[in-house]
Amino acid sequence: MLYAIVCEDTADSLEKRLSARPAHISRLQELQNAGRLLLAGPHPAVDSDNPDLAGFTGSLIIAEFDSLQDAQQWANADPYREAEVYARVSVKPFKKIFPQ
């Protein structure tokens, strides 16, 4: 089943985010290589593809896991969480309707 992992950043976490990014991207690449990643990306803090120093307010990951518990465990081990980039992480089942 698909799960949405909705993450909210702590304030002023851009430096921490940039530092932990290679490890974070590596884990997402593993999901993609396994054919389990539907989409992933950050929420810019401003209305721009390149927010520069404004940074980000969080991230969204939608991926396939065997269970809600597996998705939660994966999210809990995210390098951004370990680096205290994320203040809150919510994991919910997700049902894709569009695009078909």
N, C-alpha and C positions, 0 to 999 in steps of 0.2 A: 504494500500500500504506500501511497505517497504521504509525506508529512511536510508541513510548513514549519520552518524554524525561523521565528521572528525575533530579532535581536535589537536591543536598544543600547547605544553606546553611553559610556560615562562621559561627563563633560570634559572637554579639553584632552581627548584621548588620541589625537592624531599621531603623535610621536609613537605611542605604544602600538597603535594600529600599523604604522609603517614598519616598525621593528618586527612585529610578529607576522607580517603579511606573507613572507615566503613559506612558512610552515602552514599557515592557514590555506594558502592556495594549493599547496601540495596535497593536503587532505581532500580538497574539492576535486583536484585532478584525479585522485584515486577513485572517487565516486563516479566521475565522468568516464574514466577508463572502464569501469565495471558496468556502464550503461544505466546507472542509477540516479544520475543528476538531471533534473528537469531544468532548473535555472538557479542562478546564484548571483548576488551582487549587493553593493552597498546602497544606502540612501544618502545622497549628497545633502549637506546642510543648507545649501543654496540651490536655486533653480539653474543648475549648470552641470554638464557632463564632467567638467573639471573644476571642482570646488576649491582647489588650491588650499590655502591655509584655513578656509572655513571648515574643511574636513567633512565628516560624515556623522549622521545621527543613529546609524544602525545598519543592519543587513537583513536580507531575506534569502533563505535557502529552501528550495523545494526539491526533495529527493525521496527515493524509494528505500524503505527499510522493512524488515520483517515484522516489526511491531513498534508500538508507541514507546515502549521501554528501550528498544534498540536505538530508536531515533533520539531519545532523551540522553542516553549514554553517549552517543556520538557527539551530540551538541555539547554536553558537559565537558568533553575532552578537547574542545576546540582551542587552538592556541590563543585566539582572541580572548576567550574566557579566562584562560590561565594568565594572560598578560593584563587582565583587568580592563580590557577595552569595553567589554559588554557589562552593563549594569544589570540588565534583565534579559532572560532568554525564555521564550515561550515555544513549546512544541505542540502542534495540533495536527490531527489527521486532515488531509487535503484531498478533495475530489476534483480532478481536472475535467472540465466540460469543454472549454475552448482553448486553443484551436483544436479542431477534431483531427 
